[in-house]
Amino acid sequence: MITVALAGKPNAGKSTFYTAATMADVDVANYPFTTIDANRGVTHVRTECPCLDREERCGNENCRDGKRYVPVELLDVAGLVPGAHEGKGLGNQFLDELTNADVVLNVVDASGATNAEGEPVEVGAHDPLDDVDFIEEEMDLWLAGIVDRNWEGVERQSRSPDFDLEAAVTDLLTGFGATEHDVTAVLRELEYPDDPKAWTGEDREALARAIRRRTKPIVVVANKVDAAPEGAIDRLREGTDKPVVPATADGELGLRRAAEAGVVDYDPGDEGFDVVGDVSDGQREGLEAIRGAMTEHGGTGVQTALNAAVYDLLDRITVYPVQDASKWTDGTGNVLPDAFLLPSGATPPDLAYAVHTDIGEGYLHAVDARSSRRIGEGHELSDGDVVKIVSTAGP
């Protein structure tokens, strides 16, 4: 399962985002280090379900009238403070947890109402753009420290006549989630000495920064947008090359709770909502404030940020394996029972292995369930494809 990590300084709204996205009970408070132990939960990215192309909806528990929600893991850990890569605050704990992430949502307080340490200040007193650069810098320097501390092992390996730098660096960075392909691509773009013993601290830091950019891409979540000064979001977008998603995690949490209570009709990722239950004047006022932010920004931003991380930055597609190509069902008659997030460019054998290793090893051929035609093993799958895998290990 893909893992999305929430990064940010204390009190930026990470825990509120996590609670809204997972509807899990966690501590949410207006003071630094509300989160001590890492929270892990399941959230979802949203896409169109293929059942929209059929006469009836699929009835899957993750499909709401054609809105398909595909599970991903969400990780929320302690907030970062300046010097986190040196162990300040709970930095080491956070950064160690980050090794498991595929993509990072950097949650910043767009209202500028928390300082660098995560302490409350007046709205606009702090520049949120500083928080965008700070998180990235802490992550880069933390990884650079790991490379520095372990570089002696690479130097020792270099004495061997069959030494392979790419293999040695891959071995060093495997724990950080870097593959051999990642290392090869990064080394091709860098200039460095052939002899690892001649590498300087700057060479190792450049390697660390490039690996982090490739393996832990970042989406900036401009949280608390409903309290942000005019022009704050534009300044964030102009000041960084990363995608910036305006968000109100508080608003999303309020809507999800109201939907659970039957007060509003709302699905995560909708651009608006309808009040369908009895509400007090105070509740209606709060809901209308949320509506105003959603109207301005096209929703609460929580679902948009998750989708941007998985579908845009990680370039994933959603593919649906079935056993019956005509009915789009599994062996017990469930319509479109599973959805898999695969890298763009994935092929039918990739889907087979994603379903189960035995299915992949026994792969024979695949059928496009929309056209009922057999597709080759080199065929590139598209988002929304429904595919029957034929395997010696299949039912």
C-alpha positions as CSV (number, residue, x, y, z in Angstrom):
1,M,0.0,0.0,0.0
2,I,1.2,3.5,-0.8
3,T,2.3,5.5,2.2
4,V,1.6,9.3,2.4
5,A,3.4,11.1,5.2
6,L,2.3,14.3,6.9
7,A,5.2,16.6,7.6
8,G,5.2,20.1,9.2
9,K,6.1,22.1,12.2
10,P,4.0,21.7,15.3
11,N,0.6,23.2,15.4
12,A,0.3,23.5,11.6
13,G,-2.7,21.3,11.6
14,K,-1.2,17.9,10.7
15,S,-3.2,16.0,13.3
16,T,-6.4,17.7,12.3
17,F,-5.7,16.7,8.7
18,Y,-5.0,13.2,9.8
19,T,-8.2,12.9,11.8
20,A,-10.3,14.4,8.9
21,A,-8.7,12.1,6.4
22,T,-8.9,8.9,8.4
23,M,-11.7,9.7,10.9
24,A,-9.5,8.1,13.6
25,D,-9.4,9.4,17.2
26,V,-6.1,11.3,17.8
27,D,-5.0,14.1,20.0
28,V,-5.6,17.5,18.4
29,A,-4.6,20.5,20.5
30,N,-3.2,24.1,20.2
31,Y,0.3,23.3,21.5
32,P,3.6,21.9,20.1
33,F,4.1,18.1,20.0
34,T,0.5,17.1,20.4
35,T,1.6,14.0,18.5
36,I,4.3,12.1,20.3
37,D,3.9,8.5,18.9
38,A,3.4,8.1,15.1
39,N,-0.2,7.7,14.0
40,R,-0.8,5.3,11.2
41,G,-4.2,5.0,9.5
42,V,-6.0,4.3,6.2
43,T,-7.3,7.1,4.1
44,H,-8.3,7.1,0.4
45,V,-7.6,8.8,-2.9
46,R,-10.7,9.5,-5.0
47,T,-11.3,8.6,-8.7
48,E,-14.2,7.8,-11.0
49,C,-15.4,4.2,-10.7
50,P,-15.7,2.2,-13.9
51,C,-19.2,1.3,-12.8
52,L,-20.3,4.7,-14.2
53,D,-20.0,3.0,-17.6
54,R,-22.6,0.3,-16.6
55,E,-26.3,0.5,-16.1
56,E,-26.0,0.0,-12.3
57,R,-23.5,1.1,-9.7
58,C,-21.2,-1.6,-8.4
59,G,-22.3,-1.5,-4.8
60,N,-18.7,-1.7,-3.5
61,E,-18.2,-0.3,0.0
62,N,-15.5,2.0,-1.4
63,C,-17.8,3.4,-4.1
64,R,-20.3,6.1,-3.5
65,D,-22.5,6.5,-6.5
66,G,-19.6,6.3,-8.9
67,K,-17.0,8.0,-6.7
68,R,-14.4,5.4,-6.0
69,Y,-12.2,5.6,-2.9
70,V,-8.9,3.7,-3.1
71,P,-7.1,3.0,0.2
72,V,-3.6,4.4,1.0
73,E,-1.7,4.6,4.3
74,L,-1.5,7.9,6.0
75,L,1.3,8.6,8.5
76,D,1.3,11.4,11.0
77,V,4.2,11.9,13.3
78,A,5.7,14.5,15.6
79,G,6.2,18.0,14.2
80,L,9.6,19.3,13.1
81,V,11.4,22.2,14.6
82,P,14.6,24.0,13.4
83,G,17.5,21.7,14.0
84,A,15.4,18.5,13.8
85,H,18.1,16.8,11.7
86,E,20.4,17.2,14.7
87,G,17.8,15.6,17.0
88,K,16.1,18.8,18.4
89,G,12.5,18.4,19.4
90,L,11.3,15.0,18.3
91,G,13.2,15.3,15.0
92,N,15.0,12.0,14.9
93,Q,11.8,10.2,15.6
94,F,9.9,11.9,12.8
95,L,12.7,11.6,10.3
96,D,13.2,7.9,11.0
97,E,9.5,7.3,10.4
98,L,9.7,9.2,7.1
99,T,11.9,6.5,5.5
100,N,8.7,4.5,5.0
101,A,6.9,7.2,3.0
102,D,6.4,7.3,-0.7
103,V,5.4,10.9,-0.8
104,V,5.1,13.8,1.7
105,L,2.4,16.3,2.4
106,N,4.1,19.4,4.0
107,V,1.3,20.9,6.0
108,V,2.0,24.6,6.6
109,D,-0.1,27.2,8.4
110,A,-1.1,29.5,5.6
111,S,-2.5,32.0,8.1
112,G,1.0,32.7,9.4
113,A,-0.4,32.3,13.0
114,T,2.3,30.0,14.3
115,N,6.0,30.8,14.5
116,A,9.0,28.6,13.5
117,E,8.7,26.6,16.8
118,G,5.0,26.0,16.3
119,E,3.9,28.5,19.0
120,P,0.8,30.6,18.4
121,V,1.3,34.2,17.2
122,E,-0.9,36.8,15.6
123,V,-2.3,36.0,12.1
124,G,0.2,37.1,9.5
125,A,3.1,37.4,11.9
126,H,5.0,34.5,10.4
127,D,5.8,33.9,6.7
128,P,4.5,30.4,5.8
129,L,6.9,30.3,2.9
130,D,9.7,29.9,5.4
131,D,8.0,26.6,6.5
132,V,8.1,25.2,3.0
133,D,11.8,25.6,2.7
134,F,12.5,24.6,6.3
135,I,10.9,21.1,6.1
136,E,12.7,20.3,2.9
137,E,16.0,21.5,4.3
138,E,15.6,19.4,7.5
139,M,14.8,16.3,5.4
140,D,17.8,16.9,3.1
141,L,20.3,17.5,5.9
142,W,19.0,14.5,7.9
143,L,19.6,12.2,4.9
144,A,23.0,13.9,4.3
145,G,24.0,13.0,7.9
146,I,23.0,9.3,7.3
147,V,25.1,9.3,4.1
148,D,28.1,10.9,5.9
149,R,28.0,8.5,8.8
150,N,27.9,5.4,6.5
151,W,30.2,6.6,3.7
152,E,33.2,4.8,5.3
153,G,31.5,1.5,4.3
154,V,31.4,2.6,0.6
155,E,35.1,3.6,0.8
156,R,36.0,0.1,2.2
157,Q,34.0,-1.6,-0.6
158,S,35.9,0.5,-3.2
159,R,39.1,-1.4,-2.5
160,S,37.6,-4.4,-4.1
161,P,38.5,-5.0,-7.8
162,D,34.9,-5.6,-8.7
163,F,33.6,-2.5,-6.9
164,D,30.4,-1.0,-8.3
165,L,29.6,2.5,-7.0
166,E,25.9,2.3,-7.9
167,A,25.4,-1.0,-6.1
168,A,27.3,0.3,-3.0
169,V,25.2,3.5,-2.9
170,T,22.0,1.5,-3.5
171,D,22.9,-0.7,-0.5
172,L,23.5,2.3,1.6
173,L,20.2,4.0,0.7
174,T,17.9,0.9,0.5
175,G,16.6,1.7,4.0
176,F,15.5,5.1,2.8
177,G,13.4,3.6,0.0
178,A,15.8,4.3,-2.8
179,T,16.0,1.6,-5.6
180,E,18.8,0.8,-7.9
181,H,17.0,2.6,-10.6
182,D,16.7,5.7,-8.4
183,V,20.4,5.7,-7.6
184,T,21.4,5.1,-11.2
185,A,19.3,8.1,-12.3
186,V,20.6,10.4,-9.6
187,L,24.3,9.5,-10.2
188,R,23.8,10.3,-13.9
189,E,22.8,13.8,-13.1
190,L,25.6,14.5,-10.6
191,E,29.2,15.3,-11.0
192,Y,31.5,13.5,-8.6
193,P,35.0,11.9,-8.2
194,D,35.4,8.3,-9.4
195,D,37.1,7.3,-6.2
196,P,34.6,7.4,-3.2
197,K,37.6,8.4,-0.9
198,A,37.8,11.6,-2.9
199,W,34.2,12.6,-2.3
200,T,33.8,15.8,-0.2
201,G,31.0,16.6,2.2
202,E,29.4,18.7,-0.5
203,D,29.4,15.7,-2.9
204,R,27.6,13.5,-0.3
205,E,25.1,16.3,0.5
206,A,24.3,16.8,-3.2
207,L,23.7,13.0,-3.4
208,A,21.4,13.1,-0.4
209,R,19.4,16.1,-1.7
210,A,18.9,14.5,-5.1
211,I,17.9,11.1,-3.7
212,R,15.4,12.8,-1.3
213,R,13.8,14.8,-4.2
214,R,13.4,11.7,-6.2
215,T,12.1,9.3,-3.5
216,K,10.2,11.7,-1.2
217,P,8.5,14.3,-3.4
218,I,6.5,17.0,-1.6
219,V,3.1,18.6,-2.0
220,V,2.6,21.7,0.1
221,V,-0.8,21.8,1.9
222,A,-1.6,25.5,2.6
223,N,-3.8,24.7,5.7
224,K,-6.0,27.1,7.6
225,V,-6.8,28.9,4.3
226,D,-10.0,30.2,5.8
227,A,-7.9,32.4,8.1
228,A,-5.1,33.3,5.7
229,P,-4.4,36.9,4.8
230,E,-5.3,38.0,1.3
231,G,-2.5,37.0,-1.2
232,A,-1.0,34.4,1.1
233,I,-1.8,31.5,-1.2
234,D,-0.5,33.3,-4.3
235,R,2.8,34.1,-2.4
236,L,3.2,30.4,-1.6
237,R,2.6,29.4,-5.2
238,E,5.0,32.0,-6.5
239,G,7.7,31.1,-3.9
240,T,8.0,27.4,-4.5
241,D,8.2,25.0,-7.4
242,K,6.1,22.4,-5.6
243,P,2.4,22.0,-6.0
244,V,0.4,24.1,-3.4
245,V,-3.0,23.0,-2.4
246,P,-5.2,25.4,-0.3
247,A,-6.9,23.5,2.5
248,T,-9.0,23.7,5.6
249,A,-8.5,20.5,7.5
250,D,-10.9,21.9,10.2
251,G,-13.6,22.4,7.6
252,E,-13.1,18.8,6.2
253,L,-13.3,17.4,9.7
254,G,-16.4,19.4,10.5
255,L,-18.1,18.2,7.3
256,R,-17.2,14.5,7.8
257,R,-18.6,14.6,11.3
258,A,-21.7,16.4,10.1
259,A,-22.2,13.8,7.3
260,E,-21.8,11.0,9.8
261,A,-24.5,12.6,11.9
262,G,-26.8,12.9,8.9
263,V,-26.7,16.7,9.0
264,V,-25.1,17.3,5.6
265,D,-24.9,15.4,2.3
266,Y,-21.2,15.4,1.6
267,D,-18.6,13.0,0.2
268,P,-14.9,13.6,0.6
269,G,-13.6,15.6,-2.4
270,D,-17.0,17.2,-3.2
271,E,-16.7,20.9,-4.1
272,G,-19.8,21.6,-2.0
273,F,-22.4,20.1,0.3
274,D,-26.1,20.3,1.2
275,V,-27.6,20.7,4.6
276,V,-30.2,18.0,5.0
277,G,-30.7,17.9,8.8
278,D,-31.7,20.2,11.6
279,V,-28.9,22.5,12.7
280,S,-28.7,25.3,15.2
281,D,-28.0,28.9,14.2
282,G,-24.4,28.5,15.4
283,Q,-23.9,25.3,13.4
284,R,-25.4,26.9,10.3
285,E,-23.0,29.8,10.6
286,G,-20.1,27.5,10.9
287,L,-21.2,25.4,7.9
288,E,-21.6,28.6,5.8
289,A,-18.1,29.7,6.7
290,I,-16.8,26.3,5.5
291,R,-18.9,26.7,2.3
292,G,-17.3,30.1,1.7
293,A,-13.8,28.6,1.8
294,M,-14.9,25.7,-0.4
295,T,-16.4,28.0,-3.0
296,E,-13.3,30.0,-3.2
297,H,-10.9,27.1,-3.5
298,G,-13.0,24.3,-5.0
299,G,-13.4,22.2,-1.9
300,T,-11.7,21.8,1.5
301,G,-8.4,20.7,-0.1
302,V,-7.9,17.5,1.9
303,Q,-8.9,15.1,-0.8
304,T,-7.3,17.3,-3.4
305,A,-4.0,17.1,-1.6
306,L,-4.1,13.3,-1.3
307,N,-5.0,13.0,-5.0
308,A,-2.2,15.4,-6.0
309,A,0.3,13.3,-4.0
310,V,-0.7,9.9,-5.4
311,Y,-2.0,10.5,-8.9
312,D,0.1,13.5,-9.9
313,L,3.4,13.4,-8.0
314,L,3.7,9.6,-7.9
315,D,2.0,9.3,-11.3
316,R,-0.2,6.3,-10.3
317,I,-3.2,4.9,-12.2
318,T,-6.1,2.9,-10.8
319,V,-6.7,-0.6,-12.4
320,Y,-9.4,-3.1,-11.5
321,P,-8.8,-6.8,-11.7
322,V,-11.8,-9.1,-12.2
323,Q,-12.4,-12.8,-12.8
324,D,-15.4,-12.5,-15.0
325,A,-14.7,-10.2,-17.9
326,S,-18.3,-9.8,-19.0
327,K,-19.8,-9.2,-15.6
328,W,-16.8,-7.4,-14.0
329,T,-17.0,-9.6,-11.0
330,D,-14.8,-11.8,-8.8
331,G,-15.5,-15.5,-8.1
332,T,-18.4,-14.8,-5.7
333,G,-20.2,-12.2,-7.8
334,N,-18.9,-9.0,-6.3
335,V,-18.7,-6.3,-9.0
336,L,-15.3,-4.4,-9.3
337,P,-14.2,-5.8,-5.9
338,D,-10.6,-4.5,-5.9
339,A,-8.7,-1.4,-7.1
340,F,-4.9,-1.3,-7.4
341,L,-2.7,1.8,-7.7
342,L,0.0,1.0,-10.2
343,P,2.8,3.2,-11.7
344,S,2.0,4.8,-15.0
345,G,3.2,2.5,-17.7
346,A,2.3,-0.7,-15.8
347,T,1.5,-3.8,-17.8
348,P,-0.8,-6.7,-17.2
349,P,1.9,-8.8,-15.6
350,D,2.6,-5.9,-13.2
351,L,-1.1,-6.1,-12.2
352,A,-0.9,-9.8,-11.8
353,Y,2.0,-9.5,-9.4
354,A,0.2,-6.7,-7.5
355,V,-2.7,-9.1,-7.0
356,H,-0.5,-11.9,-5.8
357,T,3.0,-13.2,-6.4
358,D,1.7,-16.6,-7.4
359,I,-0.7,-15.0,-10.0
360,G,2.2,-13.1,-11.4
361,E,4.5,-16.1,-11.7
362,G,1.8,-18.1,-13.3
363,Y,0.7,-15.3,-15.7
364,L,-0.6,-16.5,-19.1
365,H,-2.5,-13.6,-20.6
366,A,-4.9,-10.8,-19.9
367,V,-8.3,-9.6,-21.3
368,D,-9.5,-6.0,-21.5
369,A,-12.9,-6.4,-19.9
370,R,-14.3,-3.3,-21.6
371,S,-13.6,-4.7,-25.1
372,S,-13.4,-8.4,-24.3
373,R,-10.2,-8.5,-26.3
374,R,-6.9,-10.2,-25.2
375,I,-4.1,-7.7,-24.6
376,G,-0.4,-8.4,-24.8
377,E,1.9,-8.5,-21.8
378,G,3.7,-5.4,-23.0
379,H,0.4,-3.4,-23.2
380,E,0.5,-0.3,-21.1
381,L,-2.6,-0.1,-18.9
382,S,-4.6,3.1,-18.5
383,D,-6.4,4.6,-15.6
384,G,-9.7,3.0,-15.1
385,D,-8.9,-0.2,-17.0
386,V,-10.8,-3.3,-16.0
387,V,-8.7,-6.4,-16.6
388,K,-9.1,-10.2,-16.3
389,I,-5.8,-11.9,-15.6
390,V,-5.5,-15.6,-16.7
391,S,-2.9,-17.4,-14.7
392,T,-1.9,-21.0,-13.9
393,A,-2.4,-20.0,-10.3
394,G,-5.8,-18.5,-10.8
395,P,-9.1,-20.0,-9.8
